[in-house]
Amino acid sequence: MSETKPVSLHVKPAKAADEVALYEVRRKVYPRAVSGIFARWRWAMVWFTQLLFYGLAWVPWNGRQAVLFHLTERKFYLFGWVFWPQDVFYLTVLLIICAYSLFLFTAVAGRLWCGYACPQTVYTELFLWIERKIEGDRAKRMKLDNAAPSVAKYATKAAKFGAWGLLAVWTGITFVGYFSPIRELIPSIPFGLGGWEMFWIAFYSTFTYLMAGVMREQVCKYMCPYARFQGVMFDPDTLVITYDPERGEPRGAKRKNTEQKLGDCVDCGICVQVCPTGIDIRDGLQYECIGCAACIDACDQVMDKVGSPRGLIRYTTENAMKQHWGMRDVLRHIVRPRVLIYSSVLLAIIAAGGWSLAHRETLRVDVIRDRTTLSREVEGGLIENIYTLQMMNMAEMPRRIHVGVSGLDGIGLVEAPDFELPAAGNKAYTIHVRVPADSAPKGSHKIVFDIRSDGAEAARLSEKASFMMP
């Protein structure tokens, strides 16, 4: 019988070339500064959004902050409006309007929100501006990062990080200033702050610093959900930033006295250098593209220098590229059923929300019958029921409230029918209602409270309730 040889269980290790990385190692992006029409639009949006954010917290209105989400008082002040938790309907309408606006803008021209108004884009632009002012443009920043450690290098980095930190902290203070009156918040820094105020200032400051200063393009590439589902919101008639390969290929630097036929793309790579996410738009539409159009500005400048027409990289559509449409044809195809449906629904929601807000009642009353004492007989042969009137004044002025009651013969109030309701406040009043014992048979009977206020904010309400006869 032949002898069986032992089987070796040793597995030969895989070569390094066979290994597959589970994640992509980050290559730091050094966006190059660029100027042009889209860069000016981007900075116009930076100025607009930040003046709105930092300045609106300081605007006074009726002796208070114009925009204040006062969590302690459970009131949201928006200029002349005062919203209570019961007005969550309007928050729902606002969110629906924002969602449909996003759908509409994306269907028309892609990621306009990302490229011009997203806080991540806006604050990254601000942090990059600080970085350029302190460290210099792209080449200088790369040289500084690759330089050997030195006092000058650390001093420059410390200045940049310090400036970033100041902007981030002021952003955090402003953010909290919309929830705690900013004129009271600033003097209380640092030792007079409450625990939650300290937490949110620290959290939002750190959040801003990390997202705009450290992570930057990683937020757009790996964390933002909009980047992932934007593809299903595009169609062949959506305006997107596109490289024209028919015009640009084959790429290469043009040389004199040669018969080599090259496209308009000189392969300078500037479109990649200016991209805040570090992609090459010449590889086609990619989910990392935030639609900032920096590559369009950069390419147009290069085309001007080499004497070629602008538009090698431009806003156009998939159908326009295939069928060689001009801009007039592109604009004509923008108005399509999808856009019309989004626009119609959006306008309808805005109109309905505006009408509801314009006709919003500024006086609200809830009538609650005392269930501990259904009814009782008092002196004079009268039957008494007790009610609580929970009144809410939605206006920023005190009101004189007049209360009446009807529904049964001889019904009346024990208390004086007039009450003072504070401005933008709520108050509960106890009401004793009495009727003669012989005015109605036993059981439950419907009565009506008539509540009205006089003056500039005149209002009148009728609230039904039940009166119990023993």
N, C-alpha and C positions, 0 to 999 in steps of 0.2 A: 504493500500500500504506500503510495507516494506521500511524502511529507508536505503538509500545507505551510506555505510561507506566511508570516504575519503581515497584515495590511497596515500600512502607515496612515495614521490619522492627521499627520501634519499637513496643513493647508498653506499653500504658497501665498505669501502676502501680495495684495494687489499693488500694482505700480501706481505711482503718484498721478500718472496721466489718466488712470481709470477712476480716480476718486471724483465724486460729484459734490460740489459745495451746496450746503443747504440754504445758504443765503448769500447775497451779493455784498462783498466788502465795499464799504462806502469810499468813493473817491471824492474828495472835497471839491466843491464847485466854486470857482472864482469868477463871478459874473463881471464882464467888462462893461464900463459905462457907455451909454449910447444916447444919442440925441435924435430927435425927429418928431413927426407929428403924433405918433402913438405914445412916445415917451412923454410928450407934453400933456396928452390926455391922461396918462397914468398919474403924473404929478398933480394935475388939476384935481383928480379924484382923491389923491392923498391929502391935499390941502382941504378939500371940501369935507371929507369924512372926519379928519382930525380936528378941524375948527368946530365942526358940529359936536364931536365927542367931548373935546376938552372945554369948549366954550359954553355949551348948553347947560352944563351943571351950574354955571355962575349967573345965568339969566334970571332976574327977579320977576315975580308975577304975584300981584295981590298980597304983597308982604311975605311971600314965601318963594321957594325955588320953583321955577317954571316947570321943570320936569323932575319929579321926585317919586320914587317908588318906596313909600314910607312903610316898611314892614312892621314897625312897632305899632303904628296907628292903624295898620291894615287898610291903607288908602293909597291909591296911585294918582298923583297929580300930573296932569298933562295940560299945561297952560290953563285955560278956563274950565277944563273938565276935571271932575273928581270921580274916580272909579273905585268901586268896592269889590270885595271878593265875589259878590253876587253878579258882577259884570264880566265874569269869565267868558261869556259869549263873545264879547268884542275881541278878546285875546284870540279866541278860536278863529274869528273872521280874519284877523290880522295875519295869523299863520297861514290860513288858506290863500290869502292874497299873495303872501310872499312865495308860497309854493307854486302857484300858477304863474307868477311873474318869472320865476326861475325857469319853469317849463317853456314859457313864451320866448324869453331871451335866448335860451339854449337852442330852441328850434330855429330861431332866426339867424343867430350868429355865434353859436357854440358857447364857449366858456367865458363870456363877457364878465360874469360875476367874479370868476377866479382871477382874471387878468387885471381888473380895474378896481373892484370894490371889496373883495374878500379881506377880512382883517389880517389873515396870514400874509397875503401879498402886500398890503399896505404897510404893515409893521416891518416886514422883511425889507421893503424899500427904504424905510426910515433907518433901520439898523445898518443897511448897506451904505447909505449916505454917510452916516457917522464913521463907518469903517474906512470909506474912501477918503474922508477928510483927514483922518488920523494916520492911516497906513499908506494911503496912495491908491492908485488904480491897480488893475489886475496884475501886471508884471511886478510891481513893487510889493504887493501882498504875497505873491508866490515866493519872491526872493526873500522876504522877511521870514516867512514860515520855514523855509529851507536853510536859513542862516544858522550859524552856530550860536549857542546861548551867550548872551551878553547883556550888560546893564541897559544898553540902548534898546535892545529888543524887548526886554521885560518891561521897561518903562513905557514903550509904545503900546504894548499889549495891555498894560495896566490902565493906561489912559482910555483905550477903547472900551475895555470891560467896565471901567468906571462910568463912562458916558452912557453905555448901554444900561447899566444898573440904574442910573438916575432917571432915564426915560422910562424904564420898566416900573420903577417905584411910583413915579408920577402917574403913570397909566393905572396902576393899582389903586392909588388914592382917588383918582378921578372916578374909577369904576365904583368903588365903595361910596363915593360922594353922591351917586344917584339913588342910594338906598338909605343913607344916613346924611342929613343936610350938610353939604360940604362946608358951609360957613361955620358950622359948629364942629365939623370933623377936623379941619386944619389946625385950629388952636389947641385941640386936645392931643395932638401928636407930640411925643410918643407915649407919655405916661398916663394920659387921660382916656386912652382908647379902651373900649370894651373888648372882651375876649373874641367875639365873632368879628368885630371890625379889624382887629389885629390879624386874625387868621386869614380873612379874605384879602386884605391888602398884601400880605405875604404870599398867599397862594396865587393871586392874579399877577403880581409882579414877577414871581418866579416863572409862572406859566408863559408870560409874554417874553421874558428873557430867553427861556429855553426854545420856544417855538420860533421866534423871529431871529434870534441871534445865533443859536447853536444848531438846531435841527433843520431849519429852513426848508430846502427842497424835499427833505425826507417826509415832512408832513404832507406835502402834496402827492408824493409818490407812493407812500405806504399807509398813511393814516386817514386821509380824506376819503370818505365814501363817495363823494360826488365824482371824483376822478374815475371811480370804478364803474358807475352806471351811466356815465355820460354817453357812452357809445350807443346805447339803446335809445337815446334821446335825439341823436342826429339822424338825418336822412340825406339823400343825394342832393337836396337843394338847400342844405344848411351851410351858411358861410363859415368857413374854417380857414386857418392859416395853412397855405399849401405852397410847396415848391413845384415849379413847372419843369419836369424832367425833359420835355420835348425841347424846351428852350435852353436848358442848362447843360444837358449832356451832349457829348462827353466833357467832363470837367478838365480843367487844366489852365495853367498860366499861359497867356497868349504871348507868343514871341514874334518878333518882326522877322521878315525875310524867310518865313516858313509857309508851306502850303498845307500844314496840318489843320484839319477842320475841327474846331472845338466849339463847344457850347458857350453860352454867356457866363456860366459859373466858372470863376477863376480858381476855385478850390482854396480860398483864403482861410476858411474856417472861422471867420468872424461871427457868422450866424450861430455857431456853437458856443463861441466865447461869451456872447452877450446873453445866452439863454440862462435864466435863473435856475432851471432844473437840469441843465447840462446835457440836453438831448440834441441830436442832429435832425433838424426838420427835413433835411433832404432824404431821410430814410422813410418819409411818409408820416401820416397822422399817427400820433402815439398818445396813450392815455396820460403820459407825464406832461404833455403840453398844456399849459395853463391859459393859453390864448392872450399873452401879454403883448404880442406883436413886436417885441424887441428885435427879433430876427428880420422883420420887414424893414424897420428903420435902418438897421446895420447894412442889409443887402442893398437897399436903395442908395446909400452913400457910396458903396463900392461901385455900383453900376454907374453912378455919376462920374466917378474917377476914371473908369475904364472906357467911358463913352458909350455905354449900352443903355437901352431904355429901362426904366424902372419896372418893377412888377415881377421880377424873377421869383421872388417870394411875395405872396400877396394874399389878401382875403378873396377867396373864390369858393365855388362849390364843386362837388364831384361831377355833376352833370355838365357844368360849365367847362371843366377840363376836358371831358370826353368829347363834347360837341363844339368846343372852341367858341363859346359865347363871349360876347362883350359884356361890359358892366351893365348896360341897359337891359340886356336879356336876363342877366343874373338877378337884378332888382325886380324885374317883372315876375320872376318865378318865386320870389320870396313870399309874395301874397298867395298862399295856397290853402287848401281846406284845413290843414292842421293848425296853421297860424291863425286862421279866421276863427276856428273853434276855441282855441286858447284865449284869443282876444275877446270874443263874445262872452265867454264864461267869466273872464277876469273883470270886464266892465260891468257885468250883471252883479257880481259879488260886491264890487266897489260901490255901485249905485245902491244896492240893498243895504249894505253896511252904513253908508253915508246917510241914507234916509232914516234908518233906525237910530243913528246917533243924533240926528237933528231933531227927531221926535221923542227922544229919550225923556222919560218922566224924571223930574228932579225932586219928587217927593214920593216916598214909598212908605206904606203902612201895612203891617201885619196885625190882624186882630186874633188874639188868643184867649179863649174862654177859660176861666179858672175851673179846672176839673175836680179840685178837692172839695169845692162846695158847689154842687150843681145849681141849686137855688135855695133861697131861704125866705121866710116871712119876717118882715120887719114891722115896726110900729106904723099904725095907720092902715093896716090891712093891705100892705103893698108886698109884691113879690120882687126880690132882688137877685140879679145875676151879676157876677163880677168878671170883668174883662181886662186884659192887658193890651194896650195899643203900643206896638213896637214901631216907632217912627224913625225914618231915616231921611235926613236932609242932604240931597245931592248937590246943592248950590252952596257957594261960598259967601252966604249972607244969612244972618239969623231970620227966623220966620215966626210970625204970629199965626198959630194954628187954631182954627175954629172947628169944633166937633159937634155934630148933631146926630140924632138917632131917630129912626122911624120904623114903621112896620106893624105896630100894635097900638090900640087905642089907649091914650093916656100915658104912653111911654115917655120917659124923661131921664135925665142925668142928675145924679146927686151933686157931682162936682161942677165947678164953673166950666163952661164949654170952651174956654180959651186957654192955650198953652204956648209957652215959649220954646222954640226948637233952635238949638245953637247952629251956627254956620258949619257946614260940612261935618255934621255930627249926628249921632243917633241917641235916642232916649226912649225909655219905656214909661208909659203912664198907666196907672191903674184907674179904671172907669167902673163906677157902680151904676147899673141901669135898673130902674124900677118901673113896674107897671101895676095897675090895680089888679087885685086878685080875681075880679070878675070880668076882666077884659078879654080873656081867651080861655079855652078849655085846657086841661092838662096835656102835657106832651111838649114836643119841640116845635118852635115857631121861628120862621125866618124874620130877621130884622136887618136893617141896613144902617151902617155908620156912614155919615156924610162928613168927609174931612176936606177942608179947603184952607188955602192960604192966600193972603192978599199981597199987594206990592208988585215989584218988578218981576219976581219969579212966582206969579200967581199960578196956582194949581188946584185941581179939585178931583177928589177920588171918592168912590163909593165901594165900601167893603161889606160883604155879606157876613152874617154870623147867625147863630141859632140861640134862641132864648128858651129856657126850660121852665115850664109851668108845672108845679108839683101836683 
